[in-house]
Amino acid sequence: MEIEECLFTKEHEWVFVEDKVATIGISEYAAGELGDIVFIELPEPGRKVKQMDPVGTIEAVKTVAE
């Protein structure tokens, strides 16, 4: 996966889709703003989601974000 192949949101998340499997993440900027990440809640495998629906949470020392 190359960064050029990822699609980014305005909220600093990204998605990479290959063979009907989506890999998601956050940008380096977002990770830097959050600080130390202490917990990530992920969706169940196979869960179908709609655009802009929350799929999990990221808990950092500074805050919790959907």
PDB file of N, CA, C and O in Angstrom, chain B, residues numbered from 101:
ATOM      1  N   MET B 101       0.842  -1.174   0.000  1.00  0.00           N
ATOM      2  CA  MET B 101       0.000   0.000   0.000  1.00  0.00           C
ATOM      3  C   MET B 101       0.889   1.240   0.000  1.00  0.00           C
ATOM      4  O   MET B 101       1.809   1.361   0.810  1.00  0.00           O
ATOM      5  N   GLU B 102       0.610   2.132  -0.894  1.00  0.00           N
ATOM      6  CA  GLU B 102       1.319   3.404  -0.963  1.00  0.00           C
ATOM      7  C   GLU B 102       0.368   4.512  -0.525  1.00  0.00           C
ATOM      8  O   GLU B 102      -0.838   4.416  -0.754  1.00  0.00           O
ATOM      9  N   ILE B 103       0.890   5.550   0.093  1.00  0.00           N
ATOM     10  CA  ILE B 103       0.064   6.660   0.576  1.00  0.00           C
ATOM     11  C   ILE B 103      -0.747   7.292  -0.562  1.00  0.00           C
ATOM     12  O   ILE B 103      -1.842   7.805  -0.334  1.00  0.00           O
ATOM     13  N   GLU B 104      -0.215   7.255  -1.770  1.00  0.00           N
ATOM     14  CA  GLU B 104      -0.914   7.831  -2.917  1.00  0.00           C
ATOM     15  C   GLU B 104      -2.178   7.044  -3.266  1.00  0.00           C
ATOM     16  O   GLU B 104      -3.060   7.567  -3.946  1.00  0.00           O
ATOM     17  N   GLU B 105      -2.273   5.806  -2.812  1.00  0.00           N
ATOM     18  CA  GLU B 105      -3.424   4.951  -3.101  1.00  0.00           C
ATOM     19  C   GLU B 105      -4.543   5.118  -2.066  1.00  0.00           C
ATOM     20  O   GLU B 105      -5.633   4.576  -2.248  1.00  0.00           O
ATOM     21  N   CYS B 106      -4.290   5.850  -1.000  1.00  0.00           N
ATOM     22  CA  CYS B 106      -5.265   6.028   0.070  1.00  0.00           C
ATOM     23  C   CYS B 106      -6.172   7.217  -0.217  1.00  0.00           C
ATOM     24  O   CYS B 106      -5.764   8.193  -0.848  1.00  0.00           O
ATOM     25  N   LEU B 107      -7.403   7.116   0.256  1.00  0.00           N
ATOM     26  CA  LEU B 107      -8.347   8.215   0.178  1.00  0.00           C
ATOM     27  C   LEU B 107      -8.446   8.839   1.560  1.00  0.00           C
ATOM     28  O   LEU B 107      -8.617   8.130   2.552  1.00  0.00           O
ATOM     29  N   PHE B 108      -8.338  10.169   1.633  1.00  0.00           N
ATOM     30  CA  PHE B 108      -8.339  10.881   2.908  1.00  0.00           C
ATOM     31  C   PHE B 108      -9.626  11.668   3.114  1.00  0.00           C
ATOM     32  O   PHE B 108     -10.218  12.161   2.154  1.00  0.00           O
ATOM     33  N   THR B 109     -10.064  11.785   4.385  1.00  0.00           N
ATOM     34  CA  THR B 109     -11.199  12.628   4.738  1.00  0.00           C
ATOM     35  C   THR B 109     -10.679  13.973   5.226  1.00  0.00           C
ATOM     36  O   THR B 109      -9.480  14.147   5.444  1.00  0.00           O
ATOM     37  N   LYS B 110     -11.594  14.920   5.393  1.00  0.00           N
ATOM     38  CA  LYS B 110     -11.227  16.224   5.960  1.00  0.00           C
ATOM     39  C   LYS B 110     -10.867  16.096   7.434  1.00  0.00           C
ATOM     40  O   LYS B 110     -10.219  16.976   8.002  1.00  0.00           O
ATOM     41  N   GLU B 111     -11.293  14.986   8.053  1.00  0.00           N
ATOM     42  CA  GLU B 111     -11.044  14.761   9.479  1.00  0.00           C
ATOM     43  C   GLU B 111      -9.746  13.997   9.732  1.00  0.00           C
ATOM     44  O   GLU B 111      -9.513  13.529  10.847  1.00  0.00           O
ATOM     45  N   HIS B 112      -8.907  13.868   8.717  1.00  0.00           N
ATOM     46  CA  HIS B 112      -7.579  13.249   8.837  1.00  0.00           C
ATOM     47  C   HIS B 112      -7.610  11.730   9.000  1.00  0.00           C
ATOM     48  O   HIS B 112      -6.697  11.148   9.587  1.00  0.00           O
ATOM     49  N   GLU B 113      -8.661  11.089   8.480  1.00  0.00           N
ATOM     50  CA  GLU B 113      -8.690   9.637   8.429  1.00  0.00           C
ATOM     51  C   GLU B 113      -8.405   9.225   6.997  1.00  0.00           C
ATOM     52  O   GLU B 113      -8.572  10.017   6.069  1.00  0.00           O
ATOM     53  N   TRP B 114      -7.970   7.972   6.817  1.00  0.00           N
ATOM     54  CA  TRP B 114      -7.741   7.480   5.462  1.00  0.00           C
ATOM     55  C   TRP B 114      -8.300   6.067   5.325  1.00  0.00           C
ATOM     56  O   TRP B 114      -8.493   5.354   6.310  1.00  0.00           O
ATOM     57  N   VAL B 115      -8.551   5.686   4.081  1.00  0.00           N
ATOM     58  CA  VAL B 115      -9.011   4.335   3.780  1.00  0.00           C
ATOM     59  C   VAL B 115      -8.280   3.841   2.538  1.00  0.00           C
ATOM     60  O   VAL B 115      -8.039   4.599   1.599  1.00  0.00           O
ATOM     61  N   PHE B 116      -7.936   2.568   2.550  1.00  0.00           N
ATOM     62  CA  PHE B 116      -7.328   1.901   1.406  1.00  0.00           C
ATOM     63  C   PHE B 116      -8.175   0.664   1.139  1.00  0.00           C
ATOM     64  O   PHE B 116      -8.336  -0.180   2.021  1.00  0.00           O
ATOM     65  N   VAL B 117      -8.714   0.549  -0.068  1.00  0.00           N
ATOM     66  CA  VAL B 117      -9.577  -0.574  -0.410  1.00  0.00           C
ATOM     67  C   VAL B 117      -8.878  -1.452  -1.436  1.00  0.00           C
ATOM     68  O   VAL B 117      -8.383  -0.980  -2.460  1.00  0.00           O
ATOM     69  N   GLU B 118      -8.853  -2.752  -1.127  1.00  0.00           N
ATOM     70  CA  GLU B 118      -8.266  -3.724  -2.044  1.00  0.00           C
ATOM     71  C   GLU B 118      -9.047  -5.028  -1.920  1.00  0.00           C
ATOM     72  O   GLU B 118      -9.187  -5.572  -0.824  1.00  0.00           O
ATOM     73  N   ASP B 119      -9.549  -5.522  -3.035  1.00  0.00           N
ATOM     74  CA  ASP B 119     -10.308  -6.777  -3.052  1.00  0.00           C
ATOM     75  C   ASP B 119     -11.458  -6.774  -2.047  1.00  0.00           C
ATOM     76  O   ASP B 119     -11.646  -7.745  -1.314  1.00  0.00           O
ATOM     77  N   LYS B 120     -12.223  -5.692  -2.013  1.00  0.00           N
ATOM     78  CA  LYS B 120     -13.396  -5.538  -1.134  1.00  0.00           C
ATOM     79  C   LYS B 120     -13.053  -5.514   0.354  1.00  0.00           C
ATOM     80  O   LYS B 120     -13.935  -5.697   1.193  1.00  0.00           O
ATOM     81  N   VAL B 121     -11.791  -5.293   0.684  1.00  0.00           N
ATOM     82  CA  VAL B 121     -11.358  -5.164   2.073  1.00  0.00           C
ATOM     83  C   VAL B 121     -10.833  -3.748   2.271  1.00  0.00           C
ATOM     84  O   VAL B 121      -9.958  -3.290   1.537  1.00  0.00           O
ATOM     85  N   ALA B 122     -11.382  -3.055   3.280  1.00  0.00           N
ATOM     86  CA  ALA B 122     -10.957  -1.689   3.568  1.00  0.00           C
ATOM     87  C   ALA B 122     -10.027  -1.679   4.776  1.00  0.00           C
ATOM     88  O   ALA B 122     -10.337  -2.257   5.817  1.00  0.00           O
ATOM     89  N   THR B 123      -8.889  -1.017   4.623  1.00  0.00           N
ATOM     90  CA  THR B 123      -7.968  -0.784   5.725  1.00  0.00           C
ATOM     91  C   THR B 123      -8.081   0.687   6.062  1.00  0.00           C
ATOM     92  O   THR B 123      -8.003   1.534   5.172  1.00  0.00           O
ATOM     93  N   ILE B 124      -8.266   1.007   7.351  1.00  0.00           N
ATOM     94  CA  ILE B 124      -8.457   2.395   7.754  1.00  0.00           C
ATOM     95  C   ILE B 124      -7.363   2.836   8.702  1.00  0.00           C
ATOM     96  O   ILE B 124      -6.717   2.011   9.349  1.00  0.00           O
ATOM     97  N   GLY B 125      -7.157   4.144   8.782  1.00  0.00           N
ATOM     98  CA  GLY B 125      -6.161   4.683   9.690  1.00  0.00           C
ATOM     99  C   GLY B 125      -6.336   6.181   9.847  1.00  0.00           C
ATOM    100  O   GLY B 125      -7.298   6.760   9.341  1.00  0.00           O
ATOM    101  N   ILE B 126      -5.414   6.796  10.542  1.00  0.00           N
ATOM    102  CA  ILE B 126      -5.425   8.247  10.711  1.00  0.00           C
ATOM    103  C   ILE B 126      -4.110   8.810  10.190  1.00  0.00           C
ATOM    104  O   ILE B 126      -3.096   8.114  10.129  1.00  0.00           O
ATOM    105  N   SER B 127      -4.151  10.073   9.820  1.00  0.00           N
ATOM    106  CA  SER B 127      -2.966  10.716   9.261  1.00  0.00           C
ATOM    107  C   SER B 127      -1.903  10.926  10.334  1.00  0.00           C
ATOM    108  O   SER B 127      -2.188  10.868  11.530  1.00  0.00           O
ATOM    109  N   GLU B 128      -0.703  11.165   9.895  1.00  0.00           N
ATOM    110  CA  GLU B 128       0.383  11.467  10.833  1.00  0.00           C
ATOM    111  C   GLU B 128       0.059  12.716  11.631  1.00  0.00           C
ATOM    112  O   GLU B 128       0.376  12.797  12.818  1.00  0.00           O
ATOM    113  N   TYR B 129      -0.573  13.692  10.985  1.00  0.00           N
ATOM    114  CA  TYR B 129      -0.960  14.930  11.676  1.00  0.00           C
ATOM    115  C   TYR B 129      -1.914  14.603  12.834  1.00  0.00           C
ATOM    116  O   TYR B 129      -1.710  15.060  13.958  1.00  0.00           O
ATOM    117  N   ALA B 130      -2.964  13.803  12.550  1.00  0.00           N
ATOM    118  CA  ALA B 130      -3.940  13.453  13.584  1.00  0.00           C
ATOM    119  C   ALA B 130      -3.270  12.698  14.728  1.00  0.00           C
ATOM    120  O   ALA B 130      -3.538  12.972  15.898  1.00  0.00           O
ATOM    121  N   ALA B 131      -2.409  11.760  14.395  1.00  0.00           N
ATOM    122  CA  ALA B 131      -1.703  10.992  15.424  1.00  0.00           C
ATOM    123  C   ALA B 131      -0.857  11.921  16.295  1.00  0.00           C
ATOM    124  O   ALA B 131      -0.790  11.744  17.512  1.00  0.00           O
ATOM    125  N   GLY B 132      -0.221  12.897  15.680  1.00  0.00           N
ATOM    126  CA  GLY B 132       0.585  13.852  16.438  1.00  0.00           C
ATOM    127  C   GLY B 132      -0.255  14.727  17.351  1.00  0.00           C
ATOM    128  O   GLY B 132       0.157  15.046  18.466  1.00  0.00           O
ATOM    129  N   GLU B 133      -1.442  15.120  16.877  1.00  0.00           N
ATOM    130  CA  GLU B 133      -2.334  15.944  17.678  1.00  0.00           C
ATOM    131  C   GLU B 133      -2.919  15.167  18.853  1.00  0.00           C
ATOM    132  O   GLU B 133      -3.124  15.727  19.930  1.00  0.00           O
ATOM    133  N   LEU B 134      -3.187  13.882  18.648  1.00  0.00           N
ATOM    134  CA  LEU B 134      -3.750  13.057  19.722  1.00  0.00           C
ATOM    135  C   LEU B 134      -2.733  12.758  20.812  1.00  0.00           C
ATOM    136  O   LEU B 134      -3.101  12.630  21.980  1.00  0.00           O
ATOM    137  N   GLY B 135      -1.484  12.646  20.455  1.00  0.00           N
ATOM    138  CA  GLY B 135      -0.462  12.261  21.426  1.00  0.00           C
ATOM    139  C   GLY B 135      -0.413  10.751  21.558  1.00  0.00           C
ATOM    140  O   GLY B 135      -0.712  10.034  20.603  1.00  0.00           O
ATOM    141  N   ASP B 136      -0.040  10.263  22.723  1.00  0.00           N
ATOM    142  CA  ASP B 136       0.090   8.826  22.938  1.00  0.00           C
ATOM    143  C   ASP B 136      -1.280   8.158  22.897  1.00  0.00           C
ATOM    144  O   ASP B 136      -2.169   8.502  23.675  1.00  0.00           O
ATOM    145  N   ILE B 137      -1.443   7.204  21.985  1.00  0.00           N
ATOM    146  CA  ILE B 137      -2.689   6.460  21.857  1.00  0.00           C
ATOM    147  C   ILE B 137      -2.623   5.278  22.811  1.00  0.00           C
ATOM    148  O   ILE B 137      -1.665   4.505  22.796  1.00  0.00           O
ATOM    149  N   VAL B 138      -3.669   5.143  23.653  1.00  0.00           N
ATOM    150  CA  VAL B 138      -3.650   4.097  24.680  1.00  0.00           C
ATOM    151  C   VAL B 138      -4.669   2.989  24.402  1.00  0.00           C
ATOM    152  O   VAL B 138      -4.545   1.901  24.965  1.00  0.00           O
ATOM    153  N   PHE B 139      -5.668   3.231  23.555  1.00  0.00           N
ATOM    154  CA  PHE B 139      -6.686   2.220  23.281  1.00  0.00           C
ATOM    155  C   PHE B 139      -7.378   2.531  21.961  1.00  0.00           C
ATOM    156  O   PHE B 139      -7.634   3.694  21.648  1.00  0.00           O
ATOM    157  N   ILE B 140      -7.680   1.490  21.185  1.00  0.00           N
ATOM    158  CA  ILE B 140      -8.433   1.645  19.943  1.00  0.00           C
ATOM    159  C   ILE B 140      -9.552   0.611  19.945  1.00  0.00           C
ATOM    160  O   ILE B 140      -9.306  -0.581  20.131  1.00  0.00           O
ATOM    161  N   GLU B 141     -10.782   1.076  19.736  1.00  0.00           N
ATOM    162  CA  GLU B 141     -11.926   0.182  19.587  1.00  0.00           C
ATOM    163  C   GLU B 141     -12.225   0.071  18.104  1.00  0.00           C
ATOM    164  O   GLU B 141     -12.502   1.076  17.450  1.00  0.00           O
ATOM    165  N   LEU B 142     -12.171  -1.141  17.568  1.00  0.00           N
ATOM    166  CA  LEU B 142     -12.369  -1.371  16.136  1.00  0.00           C
ATOM    167  C   LEU B 142     -13.737  -1.984  15.871  1.00  0.00           C
ATOM    168  O   LEU B 142     -14.318  -2.611  16.757  1.00  0.00           O
ATOM    169  N   PRO B 143     -14.255  -1.809  14.658  1.00  0.00           N
ATOM    170  CA  PRO B 143     -15.528  -2.451  14.312  1.00  0.00           C
ATOM    171  C   PRO B 143     -15.339  -3.950  14.140  1.00  0.00           C
ATOM    172  O   PRO B 143     -14.225  -4.429  13.929  1.00  0.00           O
ATOM    173  N   GLU B 144     -16.437  -4.680  14.233  1.00  0.00           N
ATOM    174  CA  GLU B 144     -16.383  -6.120  14.011  1.00  0.00           C
ATOM    175  C   GLU B 144     -16.053  -6.396  12.557  1.00  0.00           C
ATOM    176  O   GLU B 144     -16.539  -5.681  11.681  1.00  0.00           O
ATOM    177  N   PRO B 145     -15.248  -7.402  12.270  1.00  0.00           N
ATOM    178  CA  PRO B 145     -14.944  -7.741  10.872  1.00  0.00           C
ATOM    179  C   PRO B 145     -16.233  -8.007  10.089  1.00  0.00           C
ATOM    180  O   PRO B 145     -17.144  -8.674  10.579  1.00  0.00           O
ATOM    181  N   GLY B 146     -16.292  -7.482   8.885  1.00  0.00           N
ATOM    182  CA  GLY B 146     -17.445  -7.677   8.025  1.00  0.00           C
ATOM    183  C   GLY B 146     -18.552  -6.657   8.215  1.00  0.00           C
ATOM    184  O   GLY B 146     -19.535  -6.673   7.475  1.00  0.00           O
ATOM    185  N   ARG B 147     -18.414  -5.775   9.188  1.00  0.00           N
ATOM    186  CA  ARG B 147     -19.439  -4.761   9.431  1.00  0.00           C
ATOM    187  C   ARG B 147     -19.523  -3.818   8.241  1.00  0.00           C
ATOM    188  O   ARG B 147     -18.501  -3.347   7.741  1.00  0.00           O
ATOM    189  N   LYS B 148     -20.728  -3.548   7.794  1.00  0.00           N
ATOM    190  CA  LYS B 148     -20.939  -2.602   6.702  1.00  0.00           C
ATOM    191  C   LYS B 148     -21.187  -1.228   7.308  1.00  0.00           C
ATOM    192  O   LYS B 148     -21.940  -1.093   8.272  1.00  0.00           O
ATOM    193  N   VAL B 149     -20.557  -0.220   6.745  1.00  0.00           N
ATOM    194  CA  VAL B 149     -20.701   1.141   7.260  1.00  0.00           C
ATOM    195  C   VAL B 149     -21.045   2.090   6.121  1.00  0.00           C
ATOM    196  O   VAL B 149     -20.791   1.809   4.950  1.00  0.00           O
ATOM    197  N   LYS B 150     -21.628   3.222   6.499  1.00  0.00           N
ATOM    198  CA  LYS B 150     -21.951   4.271   5.542  1.00  0.00           C
ATOM    199  C   LYS B 150     -20.971   5.422   5.733  1.00  0.00           C
ATOM    200  O   LYS B 150     -20.355   5.571   6.788  1.00  0.00           O
ATOM    201  N   GLN B 151     -20.846   6.215   4.705  1.00  0.00           N
ATOM    202  CA  GLN B 151     -19.951   7.368   4.757  1.00  0.00           C
ATOM    203  C   GLN B 151     -20.291   8.246   5.957  1.00  0.00           C
ATOM    204  O   GLN B 151     -21.458   8.561   6.193  1.00  0.00           O
ATOM    205  N   MET B 152     -19.275   8.636   6.707  1.00  0.00           N
ATOM    206  CA  MET B 152     -19.337   9.513   7.872  1.00  0.00           C
ATOM    207  C   MET B 152     -19.930   8.853   9.123  1.00  0.00           C
ATOM    208  O   MET B 152     -20.081   9.526  10.142  1.00  0.00           O
ATOM    209  N   ASP B 153     -20.272   7.555   9.079  1.00  0.00           N
ATOM    210  CA  ASP B 153     -20.695   6.847  10.287  1.00  0.00           C
ATOM    211  C   ASP B 153     -19.469   6.528  11.135  1.00  0.00           C
ATOM    212  O   ASP B 153     -18.443   6.124  10.587  1.00  0.00           O
ATOM    213  N   PRO B 154     -19.544   6.697  12.458  1.00  0.00           N
ATOM    214  CA  PRO B 154     -18.422   6.291  13.300  1.00  0.00           C
ATOM    215  C   PRO B 154     -18.240   4.777  13.238  1.00  0.00           C
ATOM    216  O   PRO B 154     -19.222   4.034  13.212  1.00  0.00           O
ATOM    217  N   VAL B 155     -17.012   4.325  13.215  1.00  0.00           N
ATOM    218  CA  VAL B 155     -16.734   2.891  13.159  1.00  0.00           C
ATOM    219  C   VAL B 155     -15.951   2.405  14.373  1.00  0.00           C
ATOM    220  O   VAL B 155     -15.726   1.204  14.518  1.00  0.00           O
ATOM    221  N   GLY B 156     -15.543   3.300  15.226  1.00  0.00           N
ATOM    222  CA  GLY B 156     -14.777   2.926  16.408  1.00  0.00           C
ATOM    223  C   GLY B 156     -14.323   4.172  17.138  1.00  0.00           C
ATOM    224  O   GLY B 156     -14.733   5.284  16.808  1.00  0.00           O
ATOM    225  N   THR B 157     -13.479   3.980  18.125  1.00  0.00           N
ATOM    226  CA  THR B 157     -12.943   5.112  18.872  1.00  0.00           C
ATOM    227  C   THR B 157     -11.438   4.959  19.058  1.00  0.00           C
ATOM    228  O   THR B 157     -10.896   3.854  19.073  1.00  0.00           O
ATOM    229  N   ILE B 158     -10.795   6.096  19.198  1.00  0.00           N
ATOM    230  CA  ILE B 158      -9.363   6.141  19.516  1.00  0.00           C
ATOM    231  C   ILE B 158      -9.249   6.893  20.837  1.00  0.00           C
ATOM    232  O   ILE B 158      -9.685   8.039  20.947  1.00  0.00           O
ATOM    233  N   GLU B 159      -8.668   6.248  21.828  1.00  0.00           N
ATOM    234  CA  GLU B 159      -8.469   6.877  23.114  1.00  0.00           C
ATOM    235  C   GLU B 159      -6.985   7.226  23.261  1.00  0.00           C
ATOM    236  O   GLU B 159      -6.107   6.370  23.157  1.00  0.00           O
ATOM    237  N   ALA B 160      -6.746   8.496  23.504  1.00  0.00           N
ATOM    238  CA  ALA B 160      -5.381   8.980  23.685  1.00  0.00           C
ATOM    239  C   ALA B 160      -5.262   9.611  25.069  1.00  0.00           C
ATOM    240  O   ALA B 160      -6.258   9.807  25.765  1.00  0.00           O
ATOM    241  N   VAL B 161      -4.053   9.918  25.448  1.00  0.00           N
ATOM    242  CA  VAL B 161      -3.829  10.564  26.744  1.00  0.00           C
ATOM    243  C   VAL B 161      -4.601  11.878  26.808  1.00  0.00           C
ATOM    244  O   VAL B 161      -5.124  12.238  27.863  1.00  0.00           O
ATOM    245  N   LYS B 162      -4.676  12.598  25.685  1.00  0.00           N
ATOM    246  CA  LYS B 162      -5.308  13.913  25.655  1.00  0.00           C
ATOM    247  C   LYS B 162      -6.816  13.878  25.492  1.00  0.00           C
ATOM    248  O   LYS B 162      -7.499  14.752  26.026  1.00  0.00           O
ATOM    249  N   THR B 163      -7.376  12.882  24.761  1.00  0.00           N
ATOM    250  CA  THR B 163      -8.792  12.909  24.421  1.00  0.00           C
ATOM    251  C   THR B 163      -9.264  11.559  23.905  1.00  0.00           C
ATOM    252  O   THR B 163      -8.470  10.634  23.734  1.00  0.00           O
ATOM    253  N   VAL B 164     -10.561  11.455  23.658  1.00  0.00           N
ATOM    254  CA  VAL B 164     -11.163  10.295  23.003  1.00  0.00           C
ATOM    255  C   VAL B 164     -11.855  10.803  21.748  1.00  0.00           C
ATOM    256  O   VAL B 164     -12.560  11.811  21.799  1.00  0.00           O
ATOM    257  N   ALA B 165     -11.665  10.117  20.611  1.00  0.00           N
ATOM    258  CA  ALA B 165     -12.263  10.548  19.355  1.00  0.00           C
ATOM    259  C   ALA B 165     -12.935   9.368  18.674  1.00  0.00           C
ATOM    260  O   ALA B 165     -12.463   8.234  18.756  1.00  0.00           O
ATOM    261  N   GLU B 166     -14.066   9.656  17.986  1.00  0.00           N
ATOM    262  CA  GLU B 166     -14.717   8.611  17.187  1.00  0.00           C
ATOM    263  C   GLU B 166     -14.018   8.487  15.859  1.00  0.00           C
ATOM    264  O   GLU B 166     -14.407   7.662  15.031  1.00  0.00           O
TER     265      GLU B 166
END
